[in-house]
Amino acid sequence: MKTIWMFGLVSVFILCNAGCSEVMRVKLESVPKVEFVEGEDKIDVVIGGEVFTSYMYGGELTKPVLYPVKTPSGIKVNRGFPFEKIEGEATDHHHHVGIFFAYDEVNEDGFWNNKTSLPQIQHLKVTRKKGGRGKGELFTVMQWVGKSGEVLLKETRKMVFTAGENQYAIDFSIDLTAQDEKVVFGDTKEGLFAIRVAQWLREKDATGHYFSSNGDETASNIWGKRANWVALEGNKDGKEVGIAILNYPPSTNYPTYWHARDYGLFAANPLGQKVFQESLKVDNPQAFALTLEPGESAHFNFLIVIYDGKRTAEQLDKLFAAFE
């Protein structure tokens, strides 16, 4: 289902028999290739011969990140800091780097705000790297190492990159598995799946505008609420650009709560339930208190779509419904 909606030319060709027309074959050939190019502590994701993003790890990074992040037309949607210094760009929250996945209270260790020392999320290996026409798969394994050096969690991540019409998408399927001791996730707003956006895409003093599957608009009305998806759209040099993040069952504590900020942090956080409920004055707020015994896992599934142009709520609802 999701293949047909996301990049229909590929799916139509696959569903044809040997009698497919030459026109359809030409259309298939026009679908850009997704390729992976290894470098030092990174893997570039190349679509149609241009770098869409890079999976970066090692060095001074305390967690793997995807950086930079570009639309099909080449517009970079993420903040440059700390890799690039851009005049007038904010340099707050040094840990907000590209697209990232982290949490701030894991057995009371802070994996969200960390700088150069433990705790850290460390890349271990790539288990699958396969490119293709319109689609590529990059599977990795990481470990969450606590401040005392103990491995708390094993992270198994599947990233599927697709090239659609005027949009690129990444399907993140992530499993966190407790290792030798029980792991308890505290209740905090600081998490979990996020992108720090470019200065011009901020809602505060810039062109950005948030809207959600609930019909809410602006960060102040979306923050702390559950929703199937949230989108952020803005204008760069006269061109409309957007980012949408979608959350899917059976993702843990679906539908996620949203930690969307007007200064440029765009995050989905299903684990900080009580802090969000308390902030919105929900009666009898309850902590989610995710707890994993050794060998137990929690699953998370997010789709992030980077697109040129604008999207309506109806279009994003269709994308959500098609992604099964």
Residue pairs with C-beta under 8 A, 6 or more apart in sequence:
1 322
1 323
1 324
2 322
2 323
2 324
3 10
3 11
4 11
4 12
4 322
5 318
5 319
5 322
5 323
6 162
6 164
6 169
6 319
6 322
6 323
7 31
7 134
7 135
7 162
7 163
7 164
7 165
9 27
9 28
9 30
9 31
9 134
10 28
10 31
10 133
10 134
10 135
12 24
12 27
13 20
13 24
13 25
13 27
13 28
16 24
28 133
31 133
31 134
31 163
32 47
32 48
32 49
32 133
32 134
32 163
33 46
33 47
33 48
33 49
33 131
33 132
33 133
33 134
34 45
34 46
34 47
34 131
34 132
34 133
34 134
34 135
34 136
34 161
34 162
34 163
35 45
35 46
35 47
35 131
35 136
36 43
36 44
36 45
36 46
36 129
36 131
36 136
36 138
37 43
37 44
37 46
38 44
39 54
41 56
41 57
41 58
41 59
41 61
42 54
42 55
42 56
42 57
43 54
43 55
43 126
43 129
43 138
44 51
44 53
44 54
45 51
45 52
45 53
45 54
45 55
45 66
45 136
45 138
45 161
46 52
47 72
47 161
47 163
47 168
48 72
48 163
50 70
50 74
51 68
51 70
52 69
52 70
52 161
52 168
53 66
53 67
53 68
53 69
53 70
53 98
53 99
53 170
54 66
54 67
54 68
55 64
55 66
55 138
55 140
55 159
56 64
56 65
56 66
56 67
56 98
57 64
57 65
57 122
57 123
58 123
60 116
61 97
62 95
62 114
62 115
62 116
62 120
62 121
63 100
63 101
63 102
63 111
63 114
63 120
63 121
64 100
64 121
64 123
64 140
64 142
65 97
65 98
65 99
65 100
66 98
66 99
66 100
66 170
67 78
67 83
67 97
67 98
67 99
68 76
68 78
68 80
68 83
68 98
69 76
69 77
69 78
69 98
69 99
69 195
69 306
70 76
70 77
70 168
70 306
71 77
71 167
71 168
71 241
71 306
71 307
71 308
72 163
72 166
72 167
72 168
72 307
72 308
73 239
73 308
75 236
75 239
75 241
75 308
76 198
77 195
77 197
77 198
77 201
77 241
77 243
77 306
78 98
78 99
78 195
78 196
78 197
78 198
79 89
79 90
79 96
79 196
79 197
79 198
79 199
79 264
80 86
80 89
80 198
81 89
81 90
81 91
81 94
82 91
82 94
82 97
83 97
86 199
88 199
89 198
89 199
90 199
90 263
90 264
92 263
93 196
93 265
94 115
95 102
95 112
95 113
95 114
95 115
96 194
96 196
96 264
96 265
97 196
98 195
98 196
99 170
99 194
99 195
99 304
100 193
100 194
100 195
101 121
101 155
101 157
101 172
101 174
101 192
101 193
101 194
101 300
102 111
102 112
102 114
102 121
102 191
102 192
103 111
103 112
103 185
103 188
103 190
103 191
103 192
103 271
104 110
104 111
104 112
104 113
104 186
104 188
104 190
104 191
105 185
105 186
105 187
105 188
105 190
106 119
106 144
106 146
106 152
106 153
106 183
106 184
106 185
106 186
107 146
107 152
107 181
107 183
107 184
108 186
109 119
109 146
109 147
109 152
110 119
110 190
111 119
111 120
111 121
111 144
112 188
112 190
112 191
113 190
114 120
117 147
118 145
118 146
118 147
118 148
118 149
119 144
119 145
119 146
119 147
120 144
120 145
121 142
121 143
121 144
121 145
121 155
122 142
122 143
122 145
123 140
123 141
123 142
124 140
124 141
124 142
124 143
125 140
125 141
126 138
126 139
126 140
127 139
127 140
127 141
128 137
128 138
128 139
128 158
129 137
129 138
129 139
130 136
130 137
134 162
134 163
134 164
135 160
135 161
135 162
135 163
136 160
136 161
137 158
137 159
137 160
137 161
138 159
138 161
139 156
139 157
139 158
139 159
140 156
140 157
140 159
141 154
141 155
141 156
141 157
142 154
142 155
142 157
143 151
143 153
143 154
143 155
144 151
144 152
144 153
144 154
144 155
144 176
145 151
145 152
146 152
150 180
150 181
151 179
151 180
152 178
152 179
152 181
152 183
153 176
153 177
153 178
153 179
153 183
153 292
154 176
154 177
154 179
155 174
155 175
155 176
155 177
156 174
156 175
156 177
157 172
157 173
157 174
157 175
158 171
158 172
158 173
158 174
159 170
159 171
159 172
159 173
160 170
160 171
160 173
161 168
161 169
161 170
162 168
162 169
162 170
162 171
166 307
166 308
166 309
167 305
167 306
167 307
167 308
168 305
168 306
168 307
169 303
169 304
169 305
169 306
170 303
170 304
171 301
171 302
171 303
171 323
172 193
172 300
172 301
172 302
172 303
172 304
173 299
173 300
173 301
174 299
174 300
174 301
174 302
175 297
175 298
175 299
175 300
176 292
176 297
176 298
176 300
177 292
177 295
177 296
177 297
178 292
178 293
178 294
178 295
178 296
178 297
179 294
180 294
181 294
182 291
182 292
182 293
182 294
183 291
183 292
184 289
184 290
184 291
185 271
185 288
185 289
185 290
185 291
187 271
187 272
187 273
187 274
187 275
187 287
187 288
187 289
188 271
188 272
188 275
189 224
189 259
189 269
189 272
189 275
189 276
190 259
190 269
190 272
191 259
191 267
191 269
191 271
191 272
192 267
192 268
192 269
192 270
192 271
192 300
193 245
193 267
193 268
193 269
193 300
193 302
194 259
194 265
194 266
194 267
194 268
195 243
195 245
195 266
195 267
195 304
196 264
196 265
196 266
197 208
197 232
197 243
197 264
197 265
197 266
198 236
198 264
199 206
199 264
200 206
200 207
200 208
200 234
200 235
200 236
201 207
201 208
201 232
201 234
201 236
201 241
201 243
201 264
202 208
202 234
202 262
202 263
202 264
203 209
203 210
203 218
203 219
203 232
203 262
204 262
204 263
204 264
206 234
207 234
207 235
207 236
208 232
208 233
208 234
208 262
208 264
209 217
209 218
209 232
209 233
209 234
210 217
210 218
210 219
210 222
210 230
210 231
210 232
210 260
210 266
211 217
211 222
211 230
211 231
211 233
211 313
212 222
212 225
212 227
212 229
212 230
212 231
212 258
213 227
213 228
213 229
213 230
213 313
213 316
213 317
213 320
214 222
214 225
214 226
214 227
215 313
216 222
216 225
216 227
218 262
219 260
219 261
219 262
220 262
222 230
222 258
222 260
223 258
223 259
223 260
223 261
223 276
223 279
224 257
224 258
224 259
224 276
224 277
224 279
224 280
225 257
225 258
225 276
225 280
226 255
226 256
226 257
226 258
227 255
227 256
227 258
228 246
228 247
228 255
228 320
229 244
229 245
229 246
229 247
229 316
229 319
229 320
230 244
230 245
230 258
230 260
230 266
230 268
231 242
231 243
231 244
231 245
231 311
231 316
232 242
232 243
232 244
232 260
232 266
233 240
233 241
233 242
233 243
233 310
233 311
234 240
234 241
234 242
235 241
239 308
240 308
240 309
240 310
241 307
241 308
241 309
242 305
242 306
242 307
242 309
242 310
242 311
243 266
243 304
243 305
243 306
243 307
244 304
244 305
244 307
244 311
244 316
244 319
245 266
245 268
245 302
245 303
245 304
245 305
246 302
246 303
246 304
246 305
246 316
246 319
246 320
246 323
247 254
247 255
247 256
247 268
247 270
247 301
247 302
248 254
248 301
248 302
248 303
248 320
248 323
249 301
250 299
250 301
251 270
251 299
251 300
251 301
251 302
252 270
252 271
252 290
252 298
252 299
252 300
253 270
253 271
253 273
253 288
253 290
254 270
255 270
256 268
256 269
256 270
257 268
257 269
257 270
257 272
257 273
257 276
258 267
258 268
258 269
259 265
259 267
259 268
259 269
259 272
260 266
260 267
261 267
268 302
269 276
270 288
270 300
271 288
271 290
272 288
273 285
273 286
273 287
273 288
274 285
274 286
274 287
274 288
277 285
277 286
278 285
290 298
292 298
303 319
303 323
305 319
